[in-house]
Amino acid sequence: MLIIMSSSLEIVQSVPDDAGEIGIIRATNWKEQYAKLDGVTPEWMDDEIKRISGAEGTRERAYWIEQARKPDAHNYWLTARIAGSLIIGFLEARKHENGTQELRSLHLDLAAKQAGKGVGQVLIDEVHGGWFDPAMAIYLDVAEVNVGAQRFYQRPPNNYSLTEHRFMYGPIRMRQMIRPPRS
């Protein structure tokens, strides 16, 4: 699968070698978005950054990316690249044994200044149109303070809505969103 958005931007199925760069993008976004929140200590954030982008997290992510490349995989990874090499974003999705579907992560490289250019929408369109079962609900979790992400997920064609389910991820208040099944 290869989706060409422009002469230099492509969306491809992730490969295990992407795991390190994906971890850096995710860790950078976490630090940018959540480090200054009330209740988030530097120690907690440092532990999360290490978990996300450290050697163990990278090995685990590479394993799951490799598993996603197998037939009938229960997880799915996409990478957005510029000029065939520089990773500027990624998406991770899962189908659970109980039949639920989950959009686990969608991050763009903040330094690459891709926000608002449609890269995130192409990633989410690909997973919605080509991998998730539209007859089943899709869930995702988003930080309560991340209203920009909530608006992105709520707008058409994404069509997620906030549920009443709230929880804490460490010191970060989270909200669950759902995309209802399509008939």
C-alpha positions in Angstrom: 0.0 0.0 0.0 1.3 3.4 -1.0 -0.6 6.6 -1.1 1.1 9.5 -2.8 -0.2 12.9 -1.6 2.3 15.0 -3.5 5.6 14.5 -5.3 7.4 14.3 -2.0 4.8 13.0 0.6 3.7 9.4 0.8 1.7 7.3 3.3 3.1 3.7 3.6 2.7 0.8 5.9 5.2 1.2 8.7 8.3 -1.0 8.9 10.2 -2.0 12.1 13.0 0.4 11.2 10.5 3.3 11.7 10.1 2.4 15.4 12.8 4.8 16.7 11.6 7.9 14.8 8.0 7.1 15.6 8.9 7.1 19.3 10.7 10.4 19.0 7.7 12.0 17.3 5.3 10.7 20.0 7.6 11.6 22.9 8.1 15.2 21.5 4.4 15.6 21.1 3.7 14.4 24.6 6.3 16.7 26.1 5.0 19.7 24.1 1.3 19.1 24.9 1.4 17.8 28.5 4.6 18.7 30.3 3.2 22.1 31.5 -0.2 20.7 32.8 -1.0 21.0 36.4 -0.1 17.8 38.2 2.5 16.7 35.6 5.8 16.6 37.3 9.1 16.7 35.5 9.9 13.2 36.9 6.6 11.7 35.6 7.2 13.3 32.2 10.8 12.1 32.0 9.6 8.6 32.8 7.0 8.7 30.0 9.5 10.1 27.5 11.9 7.3 28.4 9.1 4.7 28.1 8.0 6.0 24.8 11.3 6.7 23.1 13.9 4.6 25.0 15.5 1.4 23.8 12.9 -0.9 25.3 9.9 1.1 24.0 11.6 1.2 20.5 12.1 -2.6 20.6 8.5 -3.3 21.6 7.2 -0.9 19.0 9.4 -2.5 16.3 8.0 -5.9 17.3 4.3 -4.7 17.0 5.1 -3.0 13.7 6.5 -6.3 12.4 3.4 -8.1 13.7 1.2 -5.6 11.8 2.8 -6.6 8.5 1.4 -10.2 8.9 -1.9 -11.4 7.3 -4.8 -11.1 9.7 -2.9 -8.8 12.1 -4.7 -7.2 15.0 -2.7 -4.0 14.8 -2.0 -1.5 12.0 0.7 1.0 11.6 1.0 3.7 8.9 3.9 6.1 8.4 3.8 9.5 6.6 7.1 10.3 4.8 8.6 13.2 2.9 10.9 12.3 0.1 10.7 8.6 0.9 12.7 8.8 4.1 11.9 11.6 6.6 9.0 10.4 8.9 6.6 13.3 9.6 3.8 11.4 11.2 2.3 8.0 12.0 -0.9 6.2 13.0 -1.4 3.1 15.2 -4.7 1.2 15.4 -5.8 -2.1 17.0 -8.6 -4.6 16.9 -9.1 -6.3 20.2 -10.1 -9.9 20.9 -13.5 -8.8 22.2 -14.3 -7.2 18.9 -13.7 -3.5 19.8 -11.6 -1.3 17.5 -9.3 1.4 18.7 -7.4 4.3 17.2 -4.3 4.2 19.5 -2.1 7.0 18.3 -2.0 9.6 15.6 0.9 12.0 15.8 2.6 14.5 13.4 6.1 15.7 13.7 5.7 19.2 15.2 9.1 20.3 13.8 8.1 19.3 10.3 5.2 21.8 10.5 2.7 19.4 9.0 -0.3 20.3 11.2 -3.2 21.7 9.1 -1.8 20.3 5.8 -4.1 17.2 5.6 -1.5 14.6 6.5 -3.4 13.5 9.7 -6.6 13.3 7.7 -5.1 11.1 5.1 -3.8 8.8 7.8 -7.2 8.5 9.5 -9.0 8.2 6.2 -6.8 5.2 5.3 -7.4 3.3 8.5 -11.2 4.1 8.4 -11.5 3.1 4.8 -9.2 0.2 4.5 -8.7 -1.5 7.8 -11.3 -0.9 10.4 -14.6 -2.7 10.1 -17.2 0.1 9.5 -20.0 -2.1 11.0 -18.2 -1.9 14.4 -17.7 1.1 16.7 -14.2 2.6 16.9 -12.9 4.1 20.1 -10.0 6.5 21.0 -8.8 8.3 24.0 -7.7 11.9 24.0 -6.5 14.3 26.7 -9.3 16.4 28.1 -7.2 19.6 27.5 -6.4 18.6 23.9 -9.4 20.4 22.4 -7.7 20.7 19.0 -7.5 17.0 18.7 -11.1 16.6 19.9 -12.3 19.0 17.2 -10.3 17.1 14.5 -11.9 13.8 15.5 -15.4 15.3 15.8 -15.4 17.0 12.3 -16.7 15.2 9.2 -15.6 12.8 7.8 -14.1 11.5 11.1 -17.4 11.8 13.1 -16.3 10.8 16.6 -18.1 12.1 19.6 -17.2 12.4 23.2 -18.5 9.7 25.6 -19.1 10.2 29.3 -16.2 7.9 30.1 -13.3 9.8 31.7 -10.2 8.5 33.4 -6.8 9.5 34.5 -3.6 8.5 32.7 -1.1 9.3 35.4 -1.8 13.0 36.1 -3.5 13.6 32.7 -7.3 13.7 32.5 -8.5 11.7 29.5 -11.7 11.4 27.6 -13.0 8.6 25.5 -14.4 9.2 22.0 -16.4 6.9 19.8 -17.2 6.6 16.1 -20.4 4.8 15.9 -20.9 1.8 13.6 -22.0 2.4 10.1 -24.8 0.3 8.6 
